[in-house]
Amino acid sequence: MSTFSGQLRRLRLAAGLTQEALAEQAGVSARAVSDLERDPNRLPRLDTVRLLADALDLDEADRSALLGAARPAGPSGVPSGQLLPPLIGRVGVSAALVELLVRGETRLLTLTGPGGVGKTRLALDVLERLREGYPDGTVVVDLAPLGAAGQVTAAVARAAGLDDRSSVPVLDRLVAAFRDRRALLLLDNFEHVVHAGSDVLALLSACPGLDALVTSRVPLRVRAEREYRIAPLETDRPDAPGAQLFVERATAAGLSLEPDETVARICRRLEGLPLAIELAAARLRTLPPAVLLARLDQRLPVLVGGPRDLPARQRTMRDAIDWSYQLLSPRGRELFRALSVFVGGCPLAAVAELDTLGELVEASVVTTGAEGRVDMLETIREYGLEQLGESGGGEAEVTAFVTFCAGLGPADAEREQDNLRAALQHAVTRRETTDAVRIFGCLAEFWVEHGLAHEGVRAAEAVLALPGGGPPGPRIAALAAAARMAMEIFAVTEATRWCADLVDLAERAGTDGDRVNALTLRGVLARSEDRYADAVADHEAALALAERAGDRAARAAALVALAYDLLLMGRTTQAAELAERGLAESRAVRRSRETGAALQLLAWHAMHTGSAERAHLLATECIELGRETHDAGLVVEGLRLVGTNATLAGDLELAGSALSECERLTRGRGDDHTADQLLAHLGHVEMLSGRTAEARRLSEIALASARRYRDAWATAMSTTQLGHVELADGRIDRARELFTQSRDLFDEIGNPMYLSWCLEGLAGVALAEGALERATQLCAARDELLARLEVRLPPMNPRVQHDVEVAIGRPSRER
C-alpha cells in the first residue's frame, strides 16, 4: 500500500486542487496539507482524514484506501482474549467500517459475503479499533451454536453478563441494561437466525447509545441496516494481499516461502477466499507449491484440516459452503444446483425464478452484476456439482443447460464461450446431434476470429461424426465452418472431406446461397493446393449461380475468391478489376470478411504495380477494419501487407516493426505454419540491412517449416529468399542450387507471380561467375515476365539488380 502522503497528493491532483484550495475546502490549514504531503512518515488524526476525504468528494474505494494509509497495519488488538493472525489486505476496508460507525449515521452495520471470505476476522479488527470509542464496553456474541431465532436475545444477555433468573422478558432486561450505555454489540454468524433481526432493531431503537456490528452471509433486511459486502482478497500479482496471506500462514506453520507466480496462481485458483488460502497453506507441510497448484483442479478435497480452534463449519471449505447451502429453501437449493452446471456464470435470461435467485444472492452463494449476469465462485460451484451428483445425477439440469446454450447465437459466443464449450461437450457425450451442431455453429465464428482453429477442427471431428447429421441448414453451416478452419491450419485431409460433404449436402438440401458458399470454399481449397484451374472453375460456377439468384453477399464472396485465383495465375489486371467489384459489393452488404479480403488483394496489386503509397493505405484500412470488427485475421494480414510493402519500398524500420508484430500475433493465434513463413519476410529485412547471418537463420527456419507442411508455394518462396541471402553473402554455388530449385517449383505449381525474384537471383549468380551473356538473357526473361504479368514488382535485392544492370550496360532503375 502506498504512503498516506503519496495517496493524498495523487487524489488532490486528480481533483484539480492546489494545497491551499484543498485546505480551504476541508477547513484545515494549508501548512497541515503541505506537511502531510511532504513527510511520508507523518500520520494525520482520523478526523482530519475525514475532513480531507469529504473535501475531495471521494468514492468509497478511494476513501477506504486513504483511511487505510492513515492507519497502516500494526498488531491487532485481541478482543475477548483471542489470539488472532494479522489482518492482511483489509486495513483500508476496516478503516472505512470504523468511519461508518464513528460518524453516527449507521448504527446497524452488517458485513455480508460468502463463507470463508473473512467477515469475522475483519469485524474483530473493527471492534478493536473502536474499543476506545465505546466507554461502556463491547460485547461479542457468537450466534453459530444457536438453533432458533428466538434464542438470540438470550445469547446476547448471557454475553452481557445479565442474570437469567428473572421473570422480566429478556429483551426488556437488555433495554434496561443498555439504555444509558455507550456500547457496541458484535453479533457474529447471524445468517441462520435472521428472523431475530427485528429484536435487534427494537433493542437499538430503545438504546440510543448502542450500536451493532453484524456478520452474516445474508442481510437482516430490517430498517436502518447498512449492508457492506466483503469481497475476496486481490490475487492479481505475487505481492497482492492473497499471496501475502498465503505466505504468512505458511511462515506461521514453520515453512520458508517467498511470494512468486506459483503462489499467486494458487491464490487465484482459490479466488482470494481467505479461509481457502489458509487451508491450502496448511497443506504445504506435505505438498510443495507446484504440486499443490496441480491438485487444486479439485479444490474441496484439498481444502481440509483447518485449525482446531475454529468452529467445525470452518475447518474445511466444504463445511463452510455447506453451512450456507443448508440455510437455503428447497427451491433455493434446486436453483443453486442448476446454476452450478454453468461455467463462468450465466445471463439472467437463463434464470426463470428471479425471487429464488434473490434468495441465493442474499445467501452470498451467487452474485449479480450491473451487466445482468449471475456469477458463482468456482469453489462454490464445485460444491454445487457435488450436490447435483448426490441429488440424482443432474440429467434434467444438464438438459436444460444444453438446451439454453443451443438457443444462443454467434453474437453470444464471446461472453458465453465457457458455457458453450461445456454444453458442446455434454451434447457430444450424450449424442444429441441437433444441439451439438447448433452449438458448434455458434462457436465457429469465435474460433475463427480468435485464431482457435485447432480447437474448432477437433470439435468438428466429434460433432460431424454424430449420428443423424441434424437439420440440413445448421449442418451445412457447420460443415462450411469446419472446412474453413481446417484450411486455416492446413489440415488438408479433413478440409477435403468436409468440402465434399458440404457441396453434396448443399446440392441436395441447401439454398442457392448455400451452394454458392460450398463451391467458393471448395475453390479456395483447390487454390491452397495450387490447383488453379479447379479453383477458377468452382469460383466461376459460384459467381454465375450468385448472379442468377441475385445474392449480393454470395456474389461478393465469389468475386473476391476468383480475383485471388487470377492474381496467382498472373492475370493481374483482370484480378484487380474483379477485386474492385467484390469490394463494392461487400461494402454494400456489409460483409467485413470479403471487404477485408478485397482490400488485401488490391493492396498486393498496388504494391506489385509500383503504387507503394496506395498499397499502404489499403493495408492500413484492412487493419482498422479488423480491429473494428474484432477479426484478428484481418489485422494480421494487414500487418503483413504493411511490412512487405515497406520492405520493398526501403523503409526497413517500419517493415521490421510491422512484420515482428504480425509474427507475434500469428503465433499467438496458434498458426505456427504462417508464423514460420513470416520469418522469411523478417529474413528479407535482415538481408537488406546487411545482417546475413540472422537472415540465413530465419530463412532456414521458414524453409524447413514449409517443407514439413508440404506447402509447395511457401517452399518456393523460402527457397528463393534463402538463395538471395547466400548470394549476398558470396556463397555462389549454394545460391545457384537454391535458385534452380525454386525456379523448378514455380514452374511445377504454375504460379509465376514471384518467378522474377528467382530470375534476378540467377542473373546475380551469372554476374558473379562472369557470364554476362547469361545475365543479360536472364534480365530479359525477367522483363518479359513482368510485362506479361502487367506488374512492376520491385526486386528482392535492389543492390544486386543494380549491379547486374550496370554490368550488362543497361540503365539501372534500382539503387
Disulfide bonds with the S-S distance in Angstrom:
none
